[in-house]
């Protein structure tokens, strides 16, 4: 799938989902990532869940749209400590990439699949380091509920990051990998979100009309020199763990 696709648009969808729902179908894979699988190469199907909910206002927070992410455990062999979307490789019993994303979110953080209303698919993206074909599955968290790490050897922390904080220019930077690769990143609530996950978030902000002007000249070196190396300048690091 080389273009985005709208799967459903319920009548009670919050108004803040526009213009995302109107724009997602026009997105092409090459808009998100420059690389496609070489001819004759079959990538392994995988999916991540881009789950958007809405937090109620509180005494300290204004409320509004937010995004569910997890932080990988520091003891993992790959991607130790990295924030990411719930997700992983497609299992033989998965009916499709939607089933993969919801199953992985349930296994990793205890998401009740019935609480998430799947809305759209981003284009399938090629991750050359792992030879994964990753589909970001966009969903509305219609009935939010408590979530927590279920696989403590893999997931250290779960967070709902406010869109207002992700879009805040003060929280946006670019990071430089020791290989020379430079890509978007977010510094939010003690997390450094970078690589594939940050790239998808950056496009989400643009498509939804949430992006604000920010200083793209703010480039910092990744603090972890052992981070996975992108296959090529402009490509995304391998962040999907089988």
C-alpha positions in Angstrom: 0.0 0.0 0.0 1.7 3.2 -1.2 -1.0 5.7 -0.1 -2.9 6.4 3.0 -6.4 5.0 3.4 -9.5 6.0 5.4 -11.2 3.0 6.9 -14.0 4.6 8.9 -15.3 8.1 9.9 -17.9 7.7 12.7 -20.4 10.5 13.1 -19.3 11.2 16.7 -15.6 11.6 15.9 -14.2 14.6 17.7 -13.9 17.7 15.6 -10.1 17.9 16.2 -9.6 14.9 13.9 -10.0 17.3 11.0 -8.1 18.0 8.8 -6.3 14.7 9.5 -9.1 12.6 8.2 -9.4 14.7 5.0 -5.6 14.6 4.4 -4.5 11.1 5.2 -5.8 9.5 2.0 -3.6 11.8 -0.1 -0.4 10.9 1.7 2.1 8.7 -0.2 4.8 6.5 1.1 7.5 8.7 -0.5 6.2 11.7 1.4 7.0 10.0 4.7 10.1 8.0 3.8 12.3 8.2 0.7 13.1 4.4 0.5 11.1 1.6 -1.0 11.9 -2.1 -1.1 14.3 -3.1 -3.8 12.8 -5.0 -6.7 12.4 -8.7 -5.8 12.8 -8.1 -2.0 9.9 -9.2 0.2 9.7 -7.3 3.4 8.1 -8.7 6.6 4.7 -7.2 7.4 4.4 -5.3 10.7 2.3 -2.5 12.2 2.3 0.2 14.9 -0.7 1.7 16.6 -1.0 5.5 16.4 -3.6 5.9 19.2 -5.1 9.3 19.7 -7.3 10.0 22.7 -8.4 13.0 24.6 -7.5 13.8 28.2 -10.1 15.8 30.3 -8.9 19.1 31.8 -7.5 19.1 35.3 -6.2 21.6 37.8 -2.8 21.5 36.2 -3.5 20.5 32.6 -5.8 22.0 29.9 -6.8 18.7 28.5 -7.1 17.9 24.8 -5.8 15.4 22.2 -3.0 13.1 23.2 -1.0 10.2 21.8 -0.1 6.9 23.4 3.5 5.8 23.4 5.6 3.3 25.4 9.2 3.3 26.4 11.3 0.2 25.7 13.0 -1.4 28.8 16.6 -0.3 29.3 17.6 -4.0 29.4 16.5 -4.8 25.9 19.1 -5.9 23.4 17.6 -3.7 20.7 16.2 -0.2 21.2 16.9 0.0 24.9 15.1 2.9 26.5 13.6 4.2 23.2 10.0 5.6 23.1 7.9 4.0 20.4 4.4 3.2 19.3 2.9 -0.1 20.4 3.5 -2.5 17.6 5.5 -5.3 16.0 5.6 -8.0 13.4 2.5 -9.6 11.9 1.7 -13.1 13.3 0.3 -15.8 11.0 -3.0 -15.6 12.9 -3.4 -11.9 12.4 -6.2 -11.1 9.8 -4.5 -7.9 8.7 -2.3 -5.0 9.9 -5.1 -3.6 12.0 -5.3 -6.9 13.9 -1.5 -6.8 14.3 -1.5 -3.3 15.8 -4.3 -4.0 18.2 -2.9 -7.4 19.3 0.5 -5.9 20.0 -0.9 -3.0 21.9 -2.9 -5.5 24.1 0.2 -7.6 24.7 2.5 -4.7 25.4 0.4 -2.3 27.5 -2.9 -4.0 28.1 -5.0 -2.0 25.7 -8.6 -3.3 25.3 -9.0 -3.6 21.5 -12.7 -2.7 21.8 -11.8 0.7 23.3 -10.0 1.8 20.1 -11.9 2.8 16.9 -9.6 2.3 13.9 -9.9 5.1 11.5 -7.2 5.1 8.9 -3.9 3.6 7.6 -0.8 5.6 6.8 1.2 4.2 3.8 3.3 1.2 4.3 6.8 2.2 5.1 10.0 0.3 4.4 12.6 -0.1 7.2 15.7 -1.4 5.4 17.8 -2.3 8.4 15.2 -4.9 9.5 13.5 -5.5 6.2 10.2 -4.7 7.7 7.2 -3.1 5.9 5.5 -1.1 8.7 1.9 0.2 8.5 1.0 3.0 11.0 -2.6 2.3 12.0 -4.4 5.4 13.2 -7.1 5.0 15.8 -9.3 7.0 18.1 -9.2 5.9 21.7 -13.0 6.2 22.1 -13.0 4.7 25.7 -9.7 5.4 27.4 -8.8 3.1 30.3 -5.7 2.6 32.5 -2.8 0.9 30.7 0.5 -0.3 32.0 3.5 -2.3 30.9 2.5 -6.0 30.6 5.8 -7.3 29.2 8.1 -5.7 31.8 11.1 -7.2 30.1 10.3 -5.2 27.0 8.2 -2.2 28.2 9.4 0.1 31.0 6.8 2.9 30.8 3.6 4.0 29.1 2.6 7.6 28.6 -0.1 9.7 27.0 1.8 12.6 25.4 -0.4 15.8 24.9 -0.4 16.9 21.3 0.0 20.5 22.6 3.4 19.5 24.1 4.5 17.6 21.0 3.6 20.6 18.8 5.3 23.1 21.2 8.3 24.6 19.3 10.3 24.5 22.5 10.0 20.7 22.6 11.1 20.1 19.0 14.7 19.4 17.9 16.6 17.4 15.4 19.1 14.7 16.5 22.3 13.6 14.9 23.3 9.9 14.9 27.0 9.1 15.0 26.6 7.8 11.5 25.7 11.3 10.3 22.0 10.7 10.0 19.9 13.6 11.1 16.2 13.4 11.8 13.3 15.0 13.8 12.9 14.5 17.5 10.8 15.6 20.5 11.8 16.2 24.1 8.5 15.7 26.1 8.0 14.8 29.7 11.5 13.4 30.1 11.4 11.3 26.9 13.5 11.8 23.8 11.4 10.6 20.9 13.4 10.1 17.7 13.8 7.9 14.6 10.8 6.2 13.0 8.4 7.2 15.8 9.3 10.8 15.7 9.1 10.9 11.9 5.5 9.5 12.0 4.6 12.0 14.8 6.0 14.9 12.7 3.9 14.0 9.8 0.8 13.5 12.0 1.2 17.0 13.3 1.4 18.4 9.7 -1.5 16.4 8.4 -3.7 17.3 11.4 -2.9 21.0 11.2 -1.3 20.9 14.6 2.3 21.8 13.6 3.8 25.1 14.6 6.9 26.9 13.2 10.0 25.7 15.0 13.7 26.1 14.8 14.9 23.2 12.6 18.5 24.4 13.2 18.4 23.0 16.7 20.5 19.8 16.2 21.8 17.8 19.1 23.9 14.6 19.1 22.1 11.4 20.2 23.3 10.7 23.8 23.4 6.9 23.1 26.1 6.1 20.6 24.9 2.5 20.5 21.6 3.5 19.0 20.6 1.6 15.8 22.2 2.9 12.7 19.9 4.1 9.8 20.5 2.3 6.5 21.0 5.6 4.7 21.0 9.3 5.3 17.3 10.3 5.4 16.1 6.8 6.2 14.6 5.8 9.6 16.4 3.6 12.1 15.0 0.1 12.7 12.6 0.5 15.6 10.2 -2.4 15.0 11.2 -5.4 17.1 10.1 -8.8 15.8 
